[in-house]
Amino acid sequence: MAENRASASGGEHAGEYTEGTPCWVDAQLPDVAAGKRFYGGLFGWEFEDGRGGRPDWARLRGAPVAGLTRKTDGRMPTVWTVYFATADAAALARRIEAGGGQLVTPPHPDGALGTAALAADPQGAVFALWRRGSHAGFGRRHEPGTFTWAELYTRDTQAADVFYGDLFHDALFGPGAEPDFGRAPLSGVFPAEMPPHFLVHFLVGDCEAALGQAVRLGGRVQVPPFETSYGGVAVVTDDQGASFALLQR
């Protein structure tokens, strides 16, 4: 596993986010109702139905922690996507392209919630940007059942450090930075043919117990538990094919 990982802080209520901080995650699923059953059973999430075209929101103890979106095009992947905070999505999109990345979906308003964009880094890993409006992002993170880490699995960690270090310097390397975003080589965990990708990690108190529950709910273990510098990790695929990780610290 690569270096460039820092431990995240303990459980917290979210507020404002430094540019480059993971501030939201959502899953694009063929069947949102099935997704609610799976993730509700796994993490204890409750759900608020989307209004005005926004995704259904998962809540934990009343605070938003993730979104579930119905996949409208069968050619689209069934995935979890991580959103990085930005104060200016258009300016950051220009910097992504200048650094060798690509825009999949240019910055666009999501009603009053904020502004979103979808991008790919020079090696093809897809991530999203979020400029807050009425929706700041996570209401809780770094607590059991919530987002706690995003790991980029890539073929060239040094190139990734250059790209993201320029893009998100303060969040990753600035004074007092406590990033919850790391980079690692694909070959350390996944087959060589796996494309570069971000893996969203959710915190759990007991990884083995959570794995058992995921399997009972119809998921499967993609990568059995292994140790990293930031905790014990197992990679899981839900009952529709979206991959994510369970992290025990």
C-alpha positions, -999 to 999 in steps of 0.1 A, spaced: 0 0 0 12 35 -7 20 62 17 3 97 18 -24 86 43 -33 106 74 -57 95 100 -90 113 101 -105 129 132 -130 113 154 -168 114 149 -180 149 140 -208 170 127 -199 184 94 -198 221 85 -178 241 60 -153 222 40 -119 232 27 -116 229 -10 -106 193 -18 -122 178 12 -146 148 5 -180 164 14 -206 139 0 -210 105 -16 -238 90 -36 -245 57 -52 -260 53 -87 -282 22 -85 -306 4 -109 -331 -2 -80 -331 25 -53 -357 7 -32 -334 -23 -30 -305 0 -21 -325 13 8 -331 -22 21 -294 -31 18 -278 0 32 -306 5 58 -299 -30 70 -262 -26 70 -257 8 85 -290 16 101 -297 44 77 -332 59 73 -342 75 41 -359 107 29 -374 105 -5 -359 128 -31 -380 158 -41 -376 180 -72 -353 154 -89 -327 152 -62 -315 118 -49 -330 100 -20 -310 110 11 -298 85 37 -299 99 72 -283 87 104 -298 101 136 -314 128 115 -283 140 96 -277 134 59 -249 110 52 -253 98 16 -275 98 -15 -290 70 -35 -297 79 -72 -316 58 -97 -294 49 -127 -314 59 -158 -289 46 -184 -280 9 -183 -246 18 -198 -237 38 -167 -217 20 -140 -233 10 -107 -209 29 -84 -203 50 -53 -190 85 -62 -171 108 -39 -177 146 -41 -149 171 -33 -158 205 -19 -150 236 -39 -159 273 -36 -158 277 -74 -167 247 -95 -160 264 -128 -125 275 -118 -117 241 -104 -130 224 -135 -106 246 -156 -77 235 -134 -87 199 -138 -85 202 -175 -52 222 -173 -37 194 -152 -46 167 -178 -80 156 -164 -113 156 -183 -147 169 -175 -174 142 -178 -202 166 -169 -194 203 -167 -205 223 -137 -242 226 -135 -267 238 -109 -286 212 -89 -316 235 -80 -309 254 -48 -288 226 -34 -256 236 -51 -234 231 -81 -221 198 -93 -196 185 -118 -182 151 -128 -146 147 -138 -119 121 -145 -82 124 -135 -54 118 -161 -55 81 -153 -93 78 -157 -105 77 -121 -139 95 -118 -148 119 -90 -173 147 -85 -171 184 -74 -196 201 -51 -201 238 -45 -226 241 -17 -259 259 -19 -285 249 6 -269 215 9 -235 217 26 -228 179 23 -223 154 51 -243 161 83 -222 134 100 -189 117 90 -162 97 108 -188 79 129 -199 43 126 -222 40 96 -209 71 79 -182 81 54 -147 81 68 -122 78 39 -117 78 1 -89 58 -13 -78 63 -49 -65 31 -64 -43 41 -94 -15 28 -115 8 57 -108 6 71 -73 34 97 -79 15 111 -108 -17 111 -87 1 130 -60 12 156 -85 -23 160 -99 -43 161 -67 -15 179 -48 -19 208 -72 -57 205 -73 -64 201 -35 -31 213 -19 -45 229 12 -68 200 20 -40 174 15 -8 192 25 -17 226 40 -10 236 76 -31 215 100 -44 193 72 -60 160 83 -70 145 49 -94 116 46 -82 109 11 -53 86 2 -36 71 -29 -26 35 -34 -14 13 -62 -40 -9 -78 -17 -39 -78 -16 -40 -40 -53 -50 -37 -70 -54 -71 -62 -73 -103 -41 -55 -128 -70 -51 -153 -91 -32 -128 -93 5 -139 -82 33 -116 -111 43 -93 -120 59 -60 -132 35 -32 -155 50 -6 -150 38 29 -176 36 56 -166 33 93 -177 2 112 -171 -9 148 -167 -46 139 -156 -53 104 -162 -91 105 -198 -85 119 -205 -59 92 -192 -83 65 -215 -110 78 -244 -87 77 -236 -75 41 -235 -111 29 -268 -118 46 -283 -88 28 -272 -102 -6 -238 -85 -9 -205 -103 -14 -170 -99 -1 -148 -86 -30 -115 -83 -10 -113 -100 25 -100 -79 54 -65 -65 51 -45 -40 72 -36 -5 60 -19 24 77 -53 39 84 -71 8 97 -85 -26 88 -103 -26 55 -125 -50 36 -140 -44 1 -177 -53 -4 -200 -53 -34 -236 -46 -26 -265 -66 -41 -265 -45 -72 -228 -45 -79 -216 -12 -63 -183 -16 -45 -174 2 -13 -152 -5 17 -157 -11 54 -131 5 76 -125 -5 113 -102 17 133 
